[in-house]
Amino acid sequence: MTIEARRILLKASLVVLFLGFAYANLARWLETGRPVGLGAVMLEAFTAFLFVVRRPPLMTSARPLAWISASLGAFAMLAARPVASPNAGPFAAFELLQLAGFAIVLVALGALGRSFGIVAANRGIKTAGLYSFVRHPAYTGYLVSYLGYVAENPSLRNVVLLAVGTAAQLVRIGEEERTLCLDQAYRSYLARVPRRLIPYLY
């Protein structure tokens, strides 16, 4: 399968999975009268929008591991579903956690703009803003939002999807850096920002 065919397949998969995820949460919202998964749905909608308008990369990895990890990391949580009785937590803490994650992603991916992508590629090096604290702040935001969603909607299915998606994101980060390290500017950036996801920790 060519890279262009893979891109088309990824785009079609993203649209279908996002619509299913958004519909399931909207339906639960109508049933309960409470905005179930609001932050997560907003997050995925923003991601889908950026995916549609992104610019062509300077170089895209052809490694199967890069495509598999990117697909699972980007799409796994779209298969998550709200439980029968979602728990927003004390003072709607789990909803607020989702919105906090969305805010981080909004700032991080907003800085990338049309440089956003799913599969490891070089679309230009970003080093300012949140990228001066960790190398992959958008993935930090995804993790925060997804943790809030699973806490609000605890089920074996959602916990497994979170584990699979998080593991895939870690592999995805490695594949992205493998590609970006071919660029001297990124190698210099690595020396300045040693942490990937969590400042001072990882």
Protein Blocks (a to p, Z undefined) as FASTA:
>chain_A
ZZklmmmmmmmmmmmmmmmmmmmmmmmmmmnopaehklmmmmmmmmmmmmmmpccdfbdc
fbfklmmmmmmmmmmmmmpccdfbdcebjhhlmmmmmmmmmmmmmmmmmmnmmmpcfbdc
debjafehjllmbmblmlmmmmmmmmmmmmmmgcfklmmmmmmmmmmmmmmmmmmmmmmm
mpmklmmmmmmmmbfklghkZZ
